[in-house]
C-alpha cells in the first residue's frame, strides 16, 4: 500500500500496519480513539490520558531522545512522527527500521487531513469521517461566540517566549476568539515585559506546557499587568492535534465564555 505523509513523502506499507510506534503524545491519544490500542507497541514517556497503563507498552524515550535499539526490537510496521515534535535526524534514523509517517499540523484543515490519512492507513475511514464531522461541529460552535480579545500566549519564562502566527497554537487561539498580538511574528519569538506592556493585552494566557506555569507566576504577572486578565490554561487544548481537539475545543469554548 502506498500513501503520502504530510510532508508529501511517499510511504510504502505492507497492507494495513499491525505494529505501531507513536513518537507523539497527541498521536498516541488519537490511535486510542481509533480503537488501535492493541496495535500500539511503543509510546513516549510523555504520552498520557490513555485507557491503559504505560507499563503495558514499551517506552521508547521522549519525542527528541528516542531509544533506537528499543524501537528496532519492537519490529514496527509503521512509526508515526511529527515535524514539530521530532527532528529530521530522528526520522532519517528510523526510516532504516520501518516506514515513518510524518504529520505536519499548522492549522485546523491540516488536522482534518491528518485524521483522514490515519483512517486510510489503518482501515478506519468510517471513524475518521465521524471525528472530522464532530470537529466541524465544534468549530462552528466556537465561531458562534467569538470575543476576539487582544491576547498574549506565553509558553516559557526566563526568557519570556510566546507564539507566532505560523503555529498551530495561533490557529487554536484564532478559533477560540483570542487575537494573538504576536501573530505577525514567526514560530516562537522571545519577548519581554516592556514589549508586552506596549502591546497592552486584554488577556495573558499562561500555558501549562512546555513551561509549567503555576498560580505564583499568574500572581506575578497580574501585579505587573493590573488592567489585564491573566489566566492559567491547559496547554493541551491549544497544542494537541488529532482527535484531542474533540475535548480541547469544548474546553476552549468554556474558557471563552468565562473570559
C-alpha positions as CSV (number, residue, x, y, z in Angstrom):
1,X,0.0,0.0,0.0
2,X,1.3,3.4,-1.0
3,X,0.4,6.7,0.7
4,X,1.9,10.2,1.2
5,X,2.6,11.7,4.6
6,X,2.0,15.4,5.4
7,X,5.5,16.3,4.1
8,X,4.3,14.9,0.7
9,X,6.8,12.0,1.1
10,X,5.9,8.6,-0.4
11,X,5.4,5.9,2.2
12,X,5.3,2.3,1.2
13,X,3.4,0.0,3.6
14,X,2.7,-3.7,3.7
15,X,-1.1,-3.7,3.9
16,X,-2.7,-2.2,7.0
17,X,0.1,-1.8,9.6
18,X,-0.4,-4.0,12.7
19,X,2.6,-2.9,14.9
20,X,2.6,0.8,15.6
21,X,5.1,3.1,17.3
22,X,4.0,6.6,18.2
23,X,6.5,9.3,18.9
24,X,4.0,12.0,19.8
25,X,1.5,12.1,22.8
26,X,-1.4,13.5,20.8
27,X,-0.9,10.8,18.1
28,X,-0.9,8.1,20.8
29,X,-4.2,9.6,22.1
30,X,-5.6,9.6,18.6
31,X,-4.7,6.0,18.0
32,X,-6.6,5.1,21.1
33,X,-9.7,6.8,19.8
34,X,-9.3,4.9,16.5
35,X,-9.5,1.7,18.5
36,X,-5.9,0.8,17.9
37,X,-4.7,0.3,21.5
38,X,-3.8,-3.3,20.9
39,X,-1.7,-2.4,17.9
40,X,0.4,0.2,19.6
41,X,3.7,-1.4,20.8
42,X,5.7,1.7,21.6
43,X,5.0,5.1,23.1
44,X,6.9,8.1,24.6
45,X,7.3,8.8,28.3
46,X,5.2,11.9,27.7
47,X,2.1,10.0,26.5
48,X,-0.9,10.4,28.8
49,X,-4.7,10.4,29.1
50,X,-4.8,6.8,27.9
51,X,-7.1,4.0,28.9
52,X,-4.2,1.7,29.7
53,X,-1.1,1.8,32.0
54,X,2.2,2.8,30.5
55,X,3.5,-0.5,31.8
56,X,1.5,-2.2,29.1
57,X,3.6,-0.6,26.4
58,X,7.3,-0.2,25.7
59,X,8.6,3.4,26.4
60,X,10.8,4.3,23.6
61,X,12.2,7.5,25.2
62,X,11.0,11.1,24.6
63,X,10.0,13.0,21.5
64,X,13.5,14.1,20.8
65,X,15.6,11.5,22.7
66,X,14.5,8.1,21.3
67,X,16.0,4.7,22.0
68,X,16.8,3.3,18.6
69,X,17.7,-0.2,19.7
70,X,14.5,-0.4,21.7
71,X,12.4,0.7,18.7
72,X,14.2,-1.8,16.4
73,X,13.5,-4.7,18.8
74,X,9.7,-3.9,18.6
75,X,9.7,-4.7,14.9
76,X,7.2,-1.9,14.0
77,X,5.2,-1.9,10.7
78,X,5.0,1.9,10.9
79,X,6.3,4.7,13.0
80,X,4.2,7.9,13.4
81,X,6.1,11.1,13.9
82,X,5.5,14.9,13.7
83,X,7.6,17.6,12.1
84,X,7.2,19.9,15.1
85,X,7.9,17.4,17.8
86,X,10.5,15.1,16.2
87,X,13.8,16.1,14.5
88,X,14.7,15.3,10.9
89,X,17.7,13.3,12.2
90,X,15.3,11.1,14.2
91,X,13.1,10.5,11.2
92,X,16.1,9.6,9.0
93,X,17.4,7.1,11.6
94,X,14.0,5.4,12.0
95,X,13.5,5.1,8.2
96,X,16.2,2.4,8.3
97,X,13.9,0.4,10.6
98,X,10.3,0.9,9.3
99,X,8.2,3.4,7.2
100,X,7.9,6.7,9.0
101,X,4.7,8.8,8.5
102,X,5.4,12.4,9.4
103,X,2.5,14.7,10.3
104,X,2.7,18.5,9.9
105,X,-0.1,20.4,11.5
106,X,-0.2,24.1,11.2
107,X,-3.9,24.7,11.1
108,X,-7.4,23.2,11.5
109,X,-7.5,21.9,8.0
110,X,-4.2,20.1,8.3
111,X,-5.5,18.3,11.3
112,X,-8.6,17.1,9.3
113,X,-6.2,15.8,6.6
114,X,-4.2,14.0,9.3
115,X,-7.3,12.2,10.5
116,X,-8.3,11.3,7.0
117,X,-4.9,9.8,6.3
118,X,-4.9,7.9,9.6
119,X,-8.3,6.5,8.6
120,X,-7.0,5.3,5.3
121,X,-3.7,3.8,6.6
122,X,-5.4,1.7,9.3
123,X,-8.7,0.9,7.5
124,X,-10.7,3.2,9.8
125,X,-12.2,5.5,7.3
126,X,-15.7,5.5,8.9
127,X,-14.3,6.5,12.3
128,X,-12.2,9.2,10.6
129,X,-15.2,10.7,8.9
130,X,-17.1,10.7,12.2
131,X,-14.3,12.6,14.0
132,X,-13.9,15.1,11.2
133,X,-17.7,15.8,11.2
134,X,-17.6,16.3,15.0
135,X,-14.7,18.7,14.7
136,X,-16.5,20.8,12.1
137,X,-19.5,21.0,14.5
138,X,-17.3,22.1,17.4
139,X,-15.6,24.7,15.1
140,X,-19.0,26.2,14.3
141,X,-19.8,26.3,18.0
142,X,-16.7,28.3,18.7
143,X,-17.3,30.6,15.8
144,X,-20.8,31.5,17.2
145,X,-19.5,33.3,20.3
146,X,-16.0,34.7,19.5
147,X,-14.9,37.7,21.5
148,X,-11.6,38.4,19.8
149,X,-9.7,39.7,22.9
150,X,-6.2,41.0,22.3
151,X,-4.1,38.3,23.8
152,X,-0.6,37.1,24.6
153,X,0.0,33.4,24.9
154,X,3.2,32.6,26.9
155,X,5.0,29.2,26.7
156,X,8.2,30.0,28.6
157,X,9.7,32.1,31.3
158,X,13.3,33.3,31.5
159,X,13.2,34.3,28.8
160,X,9.5,35.0,28.2
161,X,8.5,33.3,25.0
162,X,5.3,33.5,23.0
163,X,3.9,32.1,19.7
164,X,3.8,33.5,16.2
165,X,1.2,33.4,13.5
166,X,2.6,30.3,11.7
167,X,1.9,27.9,14.6
168,X,-1.0,25.5,15.4
169,X,-1.4,27.3,18.7
170,X,-2.2,30.5,16.9
171,X,-4.8,28.7,14.9
172,X,-6.5,27.4,18.0
173,X,-6.3,30.9,19.5
174,X,-8.0,32.3,16.4
175,X,-10.7,29.6,16.5
176,X,-11.3,30.4,20.2
177,X,-11.7,34.2,19.8
178,X,-8.3,35.2,21.1
179,X,-6.5,37.7,18.9
180,X,-2.8,36.8,19.1
181,X,-0.8,40.1,19.4
182,X,2.3,38.3,18.1
183,X,0.6,36.8,15.0
184,X,2.9,38.8,12.7
185,X,5.9,37.1,14.2
186,X,7.3,33.6,13.2
187,X,7.4,30.4,15.3
188,X,8.2,31.1,19.0
189,X,9.6,34.6,19.5
190,X,11.3,35.8,22.7
191,X,9.6,38.8,24.2
192,X,9.9,40.8,27.5
193,X,7.7,42.8,29.9
194,X,8.4,46.1,28.2
195,X,7.3,44.8,24.8
196,X,4.2,43.2,26.2
197,X,3.2,46.4,28.0
198,X,3.5,48.3,24.7
199,X,1.1,45.9,23.1
200,X,-1.4,46.4,26.0
201,X,-3.1,43.0,26.0
202,X,-6.5,42.5,27.4
203,X,-5.6,38.9,28.2
204,X,-2.4,36.9,29.0
205,X,-2.7,33.2,28.7
206,X,-0.2,31.1,30.7
207,X,0.2,27.6,29.2
208,X,0.6,24.5,31.4
209,X,3.3,23.3,28.9
210,X,6.1,23.3,27.9
211,X,6.8,25.6,30.9
212,X,4.6,24.6,33.8
213,X,3.1,28.0,34.7
214,X,1.6,28.0,38.2
215,X,-0.5,30.3,40.4
216,X,2.6,32.1,41.6
217,X,3.5,33.1,38.0
218,X,-0.1,34.2,37.4
219,X,0.1,36.5,40.5
220,X,3.5,37.8,39.5
221,X,2.2,38.9,36.1
222,X,-1.1,40.2,37.5
223,X,0.8,42.6,39.6
224,X,2.8,43.8,36.6
225,X,-0.4,44.0,34.4
226,X,-3.1,45.2,36.8
227,X,-5.6,46.0,33.9
228,X,-5.0,42.7,32.1
229,X,-6.7,39.4,32.9
230,X,-4.0,36.8,33.5
231,X,-5.3,33.2,33.1
232,X,-3.7,29.8,33.6
233,X,-4.8,27.5,30.7
234,X,-4.4,23.8,29.7
235,X,-1.7,23.7,27.1
236,X,-3.0,20.5,25.5
237,X,-6.2,22.3,24.3
238,X,-4.0,24.6,22.3
239,X,-1.3,22.2,21.1
240,X,-2.6,18.7,20.8
241,X,-3.9,17.7,17.4
242,X,-5.6,14.5,16.1
243,X,-8.8,13.6,18.0
244,X,-7.8,15.5,21.2
245,X,-9.5,18.8,19.9
246,X,-12.8,17.0,20.4
247,X,-12.1,17.6,24.0
248,X,-9.9,20.6,23.6
249,X,-12.4,22.7,21.6
250,X,-15.0,22.1,24.3
251,X,-12.5,23.4,26.9
252,X,-11.8,26.4,24.7
253,X,-15.5,27.1,24.3
254,X,-16.0,27.2,28.1
255,X,-12.8,29.3,28.5
256,X,-14.2,31.8,26.0
257,X,-17.4,32.1,27.9
258,X,-15.7,32.7,31.3
259,X,-13.4,35.5,30.0
